[in-house]
Amino acid sequence: TTLEQTFRNDSEEQIEAVYAAPVPPDATITGFAQLIDGQWVEAEVKAAEEAQAEFAQAAAQGQDAAMTSGVIVNAADPRLTFQTHVVLPPSAERSVRLTYTQVLTGEMGLTRYTYALSATGLSDEPVGDLLVRVQIKEPDEIRAVYSPSHQDGVEVSRPDATSAVAVFRAQDVAPDQDFELVYTQSAERFGLNLATYRDPKDPTGDGYFVLIAAPQLEVSADEVVQKDFVFILDQSGSMDGPKFEQAKAALHRILDMLNPGDRFTVIAFSTGVTSYSGALLPLDRRTNAHDWVRDLPIDGGTNINDAMLAALDTVDRSSDRPHIVVFLTDGQATEGVTQTGAILANVREAIRPQSRVYTIGIGDVNEALLESLAQENRGTSLFLDATGPIETALADYYAGINSPVLVDLALDFGDMDVYDMYPHPIPDMFLGGQVVLAGRFKGGGDTTITLRGNVNGAPQVATYEGVHFLSRAEVAAAEGDADVAARVQASSFVPRLWAQRKVDTLVRRLEIDGPQPDLIDEVRELGMQYQIVTPYTSFIVTDPNQQMVAIPGAGLPFLYADDFRTVNTALLVMGGALALLGAAGLVLASRKPGRHAHQGQE
């Protein structure tokens, strides 16, 4: 995705524009540039402190500068938001360009692309000229192309069977919804896609790969996997109002979507934990469960630990049926065990092999906890805005969980030596869905990859022969062969994709365990090496035609560095206080003789 924006300053003073870029949480920023003298000037990654100081100095000297950075919003629960800063001279325009990559995973032959268009409506001013253009290229036939958000407002053209272009235009609009586009393909194959890359500048280094496995099995009604579900609903005081009514409505809908042969129970929690039934029940008990959910009250704190342990205790130890925990909460742990690491440790100790955890967070949640609960236990997480409707999103999320699953996935790479793979463990795969795995590899050449899993207790095996990993010899040959060079360059996004997933894993550890200098250094080094934004690196771009000039007589670097503004402010306050004391002393000294003369006259 490439986001080009033009900012205009109609005032007579220089200002700094700050824009929160709507970058998806699973995306990797790969480029940032500013249009200077008609040319796009690409940014370079520097340490956050250095980038901030350079931007501040450029702004102070009235020079062109722009910066995008990852900012930790809440120290108690660090979350990255990408912010773009642009120096805007008086009565002038400046344009910036932000590029990010993101892997789109399909479900049941359907692929969805979303751009957070509503996030651009952060000011009262409408967007003057808005253009969204999505280009789709696939190796296989594309069926339907449709925008569920903008419907008839999107123009779709089809150059051929394997490509499509969708365009949306508007003027003077305040976007109030995200832009969504979906396209469908045939779901008849059991496929695996692999992209590999080696850095031509480092011929002796190991390679990078991203693997997308998409088993798309056709099953009849009697082959649908029978599963056990336990739904955990937060009924603490913070859920009061429309939010709780929406959550209950979504749960009612989910209960009605259960498949024949499924079993279920519902757990509600606040300060304590209440179960509709301590045992898993057949579907003929749904009517009573609906009544029970409908009558749930709101009160108390948020005891996440006890709710999770109660849900995991419902597993049928005599069965190998998938046991799926769907956990819905709007807050952070406030009762019982509240420390994130302790909650995760308790879940690791209590969970059984057939259990999976899926988390849904609404509003200001502990994302590190909910993401870790899901990823450590072969599930996925979903985060929703507390102020928007949640029923549809929850129902769609559950629809994916409810489809037949391929569980206990294992990948054998044959003779290829692979390592440092993310995510770990490999999550379950819903039939028609995809699993994306990024990692490193040694060597190169062809190998046979074997994918194993289970459906309804029956082993499933898929073998892929002749899967090719880029070798060092091929990279060396690319120097004199344009076709080989193009093939190598086509997968240049892979190292950043791997690095982003590793950074996400390390940052999550920092969020849970607290600051660790060695991990912080590793995150910073990954950001610098792979040119990605992290909490400890930023993109900075300045006008290459202008040279930074030190302000005469300053001699104090903290005048321009954010991290030293507190010190600078303290010095200014101290100086001001001393000046006031001096002035007060002069006033008192000047009043003393007058006071004695006045008394003498009396």
N, C-alpha and C positions, 0 to 999 in steps of 0.2 A: 504494500500500500504506500503510495506517495501522496503526501498532504502538502499542497502548495497554498500559502496564505499571503495576502497583502494587507498590511496594517497602515492606516492613515492617521496622521496627527494634524488636526485642524487648528490647534492652538498656536500661540506665538512663543511657546517655551518648549524646550526639549523635555521629553518624557520617556519613561521606560514602560513598554508594553509587556504584560505578563499574561501568558495564556497556558491553561492546563490542557495539554495535548491528550486527546482521547485514545490512548494506546492500550490495546487489550492486555490483560495481565500475562497472557502466555505468548506475547509477541516479543520480538527482538528488534530494537532500533539499530538500523544498519547504516544510516547516513543522515547528515544534517548539513545544510548549506544556506548561504545568504546571497541574494542577487546584488552584486556590487558592480557599478559601472557596466551594466548589461551582461555580466558574466556570473555564473554560479560559482561561488567560492566554497569549496568543501571544508567542513570543520575537521579538527583533529581532537582526539581524546587526550585530556590531561587530568591530572589529579584535581579533585573538586576544588581544593583550596586555591591552587594555581589558576584554574579557570575562572573562579570568582574574582580573584585579584586582577587578572588581565581584563575581564569584562568591566569591572568597576573603573579601572584606569582609563580604558577606552571611552567609557561613558563620560568620565570627568573631563576628558579632552575633546569631547564632541565628535569622536570618531565613530564610524560604523562598527557595530558589534552585535552579535547574537549568541545566545547560549541556551542549550537545553540540558537539563539535569534531572537526576532522580533524587527526590527529596523525601526523607523520612518524616512523615507527618506527625506520627504519634510515637514517642520514644517507648511507651509501654507496649505498643503493638505496631512495630514498624511496617509500613506499607508504602510501596513505591508509587509516586505519582510523577509523571513527566511534565516539567514546566519549561516553557519557552520564554526567554527574555529577549527583547529587541529594543535597541536604542532608536528612538524616533526623533529626528531633528524637527524644529518648528516648520509647520506647513509642508510636510514631506510624507512620502510613502516609502515603505520598505517591505521587501518580500523575502520569505524564508521557505525552505523546503525540508520536510521531515519524511524519512523513509523507514518503514519497518517491514519485517517478514513474519509470517505466521503460518503454521501448518493447519489446514482445514481438514477435519476428520468427518467422514460421512457416516450416516446411520441409515441402514436399510436402503442403500443405493441413492441417498439424498445427501447433497453437500450444501452447507449453509455458510454464507459470508455475511458478516455484520460490521458496519461502521457506526461508531457512536456519534451519530450526527446531532442528536439532541444535546450532547455535551458542548456543542458550539454556541448554544444559546445562553451563555453565562452573563451576557450584558443586555441592556435594554435596546441596544442598537441592532437592527436586523442585518442579516448577511446580504450584502448588495448583489453579488453574483455568485451563485452556487452551482457547481457542476460536479456530478459524481459519474465516473465512467469505470465500469468493471469489464475486464476482458478475460474470457474463459477459454483455456486450451486444455484439451484432454486427449490422451492417446486413443480413446474409444468413444463411441457415439454418445452424444449428449441428447437427452430426451427433452423434458420440459425446462423452461427458464422462466422464473416467476418471482415477483417482489411482493411478499406478504405485507410489507409495510407501506409501500407507495403504489402498488397495484398498477392501475392504468396510466399512472404518471411516468412509468419507465418504458422507454423505447428499446425493443430488443431486435437485433439484427443477427442473421445466421449465415455467415459466409460459407460454411460447409457443415457437415454432420458432426465434426469434432471440435467446433469452436463457436463462440457466441460473444456478442458485445451488448451490454446493457447500459443505457445512458439516462440520467435524470438531471433535468435543468430547472432552476427556479431563480427568481429575483426578488430582492427585498423581502426575505422571509425570516422568521424566527423559528428554526426547526424545533419541533416538539416531540419527535420520535426518531429512533435510530433507523438507519437505512439497512434493510435486510434483503438478501437475494439468495434464492435457493435454486439448485438445478439437480436433475435426476439422471441416473444412468441405469443400464441394465444390471440387475442383481443376480446374474446367473453364474458368475465366476467365483472361484475361491482363490483370491489373488494375493500376491506379495510384490511390493515395490521397494527398490533399494537405490539410494543415491550415495556415491562415495566421492571423496575428494582428498587430494594430497597437495600440499603447498609447493608450487614450483620453486619458490625461494628457499625451501628447506628440503632438498631431495633426500636427505637421510632420515627425516622425521617420520613418525607413524601417521597413518591416515585417519580420516574421519568418515563416519557413515550415519545415515538415517534410514531406518527400515519402517515401512508402513505395511502392516499385515491386515488384510480385509477378507477374512473368510465369510462368504455370503452363501449360506446353506439354505435350501428350500426345505421346509418342514411342513408336514400335515398337522391337523389339529391334534391328533392323538400322539404326536411326537413333541409337543410343546413341553419344555422342561418344567417339572413341578417343583415349586420353591416354597420355602418358609419365610414369611415376612414378619418383622416386628417394627412398628412405626412408633417413633418417640416424638411426642409433641410437647413443646415448651408452653407451660401455662403460668409462668411467672408474671409478676405485676407489670413488667415492661412490655408485655404483649397486649396489654389492655387496649381496647378500641377496635377499629376496623381491621387492623392487622391480624388480630386473633380470629376474627370472623372469617377473613380470607383464608387463613391457614386451615381452619376447620372445614371450610367449604372445599378446599383442595383435598383434604384428607378423605372427606366423604366421596369425592370423585374417584380418588385412588382406590378406595375400598371396592367401589363398583367395577373397577377395571381388572380385578384379580381373575386369573384364569382357572378353569376347572382343575381340581386337584391341588391347588395352592392352599396353604394354611396361613393363619395370621394371628397376631394379637396387637394391642395398642397399649402404649405406656405414656402416661402424662407425668410431668415433673415440674416442681418449683423448688421450694425448700426441701420437700420430701418427694417420694416417688409413689405413684399410684398406677396399678395395672388393671386393665379391663379383664384380663385373665392371665394367670401364671403359666398356663399351658397354651400351646398352639392349637387353634380352633379351625374346624372346617368352615366352608363358605356359608353354610346355612345359619351361621351365627352372626352374619353381617348386619341384619336388621337391628338386633340388640346393640351391636357395636356402634351403629349410627346414633342410636338414642344416647348411649353413654358419652360419646364425643360431643354431642349437641349440648349436653347438660354440664360440661366441664366448667368450673369457675376459674377466675383469675385471681392470683394472690401469691405473695411470697417471693423468695430469691431464686437463684439459678444454680441448682445442684447437678452439674453436668456429669461429674464422676459417678455418682450413684445411679443416675439414669442409664449411663452406658453399661455399667456392670449388671444392672437388672435386665437390660435388653440382651446382653451376651449370655446370660444365664438361662434364656429360653431355648437355647439350641438343643435339638434332638440328637443326643450323643449316640443313639442307636442307628442313625440314618446318615447317608452321605448326601442328602438333598441340600442344595445351596441354601444357606441361612443368611438372609439379607436384612441388615439393620439400616433403616432410613431415619436419619436424625435431623430434626427441624428445630432450630433455635434462633432467637434474635439477639442474644446477649453473650456476656462473658461469665465465667464461673464466679459466683459470689458466695456460695454456700458449700460446706463440706471441704473436700480437697479442691483447692483453687489453683495450685501451681501447675502450669502446663506440662512440664516434664513428668511430674508425678502422675497426672491423669493418663498420659500416654503410656507410662510404665505399667500402670494398673491394667490398662486395656491389653497390652502385650501379654501380660501374665494370664489374663482371663479368657482371651479369645481362642476359639477352636479352629481347626483347619478349614471347616466348611463355612465359616462365618465371613461376611464381607461387610464393610461399613461405607455408607454413602451419606454425606453431610450436606445440609442446606442451611446457609446462614442468611439472616435477614437483618439489614442495617449494620450497626457498629458492632461487629463480632470479632472474636479472636481468630483471625484467619489462619494464623500459624497452627493453632490447635486443630481447627476443622480440616485444613488441608492435610496435616500430618495424619489425623485419624483415618482419612480416606486413603491416602497414598500408601500408608504402611499396611493397609488391610484390603488392598486390591479393589478399591472403590474410586469414586470421583466426588468432587465437591462442586457446589453451586452457590453463588452469592448473589443476593437480590437487594434492590433498593427498598428500604423500609417504607418509603412514601408512595411507591408505585404499586399497581396490581400484581399479585403474586400467584393467583390461582392458575392461570394459563401456563406460566413458566414452570410451576411445580408439577402440573399434570404432564407437560411435555418431558420434563426430566424423568418422571416416573415411567413414562411410556417406554423410554430407552431401557430402564432397569428391568421392566416387566417382559421384554422380549426374550426368547430362548437364549441361553448363554453358553459360551464355551469357557469352561473354568479350568483352573490349574494349568495355565499355559506354560510351556517350556519351549525354548528355541535352541536347536543344535546347529552350530555354524560349520560343522564338518571339520576340515583341516585348517580353517581360518582362525587365527588367534585374535579374539576380540576381548576388550576390557573396558572398564570405566563407563558402563552403560547406565542410562537414565531413561525412564524411571526404574526403580528397583524396590520391590519385586514387580514383575510384569503384571499389569492389571488384567482382570478378566475381560473377555471380549464378547460383546453382544452380537448375535448373528446379524450381519449386515453392517456392523460397526467397524471400527478400526483401532489398532493399537500402534502408536508411534514410539519407536525406540531409537535413541541416539547414542553413539559410542565411538570408541577408537579401535583401530585394528593395526596389526603388524602384517608384513608380507603383502600379498596381492594375488590376483588371478582368479580362476573359477573355483567354486566350491558348491557343495550341496547343503542346502538349509532344510532342516526338518522342523516342522511345527507340530506340537502335540498338545492335546487337551482332552476334556471330557464333556460330553453332552448326555444328560440323563443317565450318568453312570457308564456310558459306552465310550470307549477310547476313540478319539479322532486323530488321524495322522495325515498331514499334508507334506509332500516332499517337493522341493524346488531344486532342480538340477541346473548346473551351469550358471549359477548366480555369480556375477562378476564384481570383484573388488579391484579398484584402480591400483596398478602396480607402480613402483618407482621407475621402471623402464618406460612405461607409457608416459609418465610425466616428463621424463628426459626427452622423449621423442616429440613432445608437444612443441618444443622450441623450433623445429623445422617443419612442422605439419599443421597447417591452419585448421584442418578438420579435427585433429586430435586436441589441439589447443582449445577449440570451441567446446568440445565435449567435456574437457576438464573444467573450463570456466563455468559451464552451465550448472555445476554443483558447488560453486564457491560459497553458497549460503550455508553449507553443511557445518563447517567449523563453528560459526557463530551460533547456530542452532544448538549444537552440543554444548558449547560454552555457556549459553543462556540457561540451559537445564541444570548444568552443574552449579552455576551461580545461584539459581533459585533454591537448589538443595542446601547449599552452604548458608545462604541468607536465612532460610527457614531454621537451620540449626542455631544461628546467632539469635534469632528471635526467641527461640525456646530456651537456650542455655545461657544467653547473655553474651556480652562482648568477649571475644577471644582474639588476641592480637594476631595469632598465626592464621586464623580463618579470615580475619579482616584483610590481612596482607594478601592471602590467596585470592579473595574476591577482587581486590584492587588490581592485582596482577592479571587476572583473567580479563577484567574490563579493559585494561590498557593493551594487552596482547591481541585481543579479539575485537577491539573497537566496539564495545557494547557499554551501554549506560548501566551503572549499578548504584547502590547507595553511596559508593565511595569514588565514583568517576563521573565526569560530565563532558559533554561536547562543548567546544569553544571555537568560534570563528570570528576573526577580525579582518579589517581591510588590509590586504597584503601590500598595498601601495603607500600605506602610512606607517611610520615607525613610532613605536611607543617612546615618549619622551618623559623623563622623570620630572616631576614638578619641583622647581628650584626651592631649596631650603626646607623641604618636607623631611626627608631623611627617615621617615617612619613608615615602614611597609604596612603597618596595621591601619593606616588611614584609608586603605583601599581593600583590605581583606575582611570579609564578613566575620571570620572567626575572632578578629581582634576589635570589632566595633564596640564591644562591651568595655574593653580596656580604654579605648579612645574616649568613649563617653564618660567613663569614670574620671579620666584626666581632665576633661573639659569641665565636669561638675566641680572637681576639686579646685581647679583654677578659678572658676566663677565664685566659689565659696570664699576663697582667699581674697578675691577682689572685693567682695561684699564686706568681709571683715575689715579690710583696709579702709574702705569708704566709711564704714561705721566709726572706725577709730578717728578719722579726720573730722567727722561731724561732731563727735564728742569733744575732741580737742578744741574745735572752734567754738563750742558752746560754753566751755568752762569759764573763760574770762568774763563773758557777758553775764553769766549767772552771779558771779561775785559783785560785779558793778551794780546789778539790779538790787541785790540785797543791801548794798551800802546806801543806796538812795532811800530805801525805806527807813 
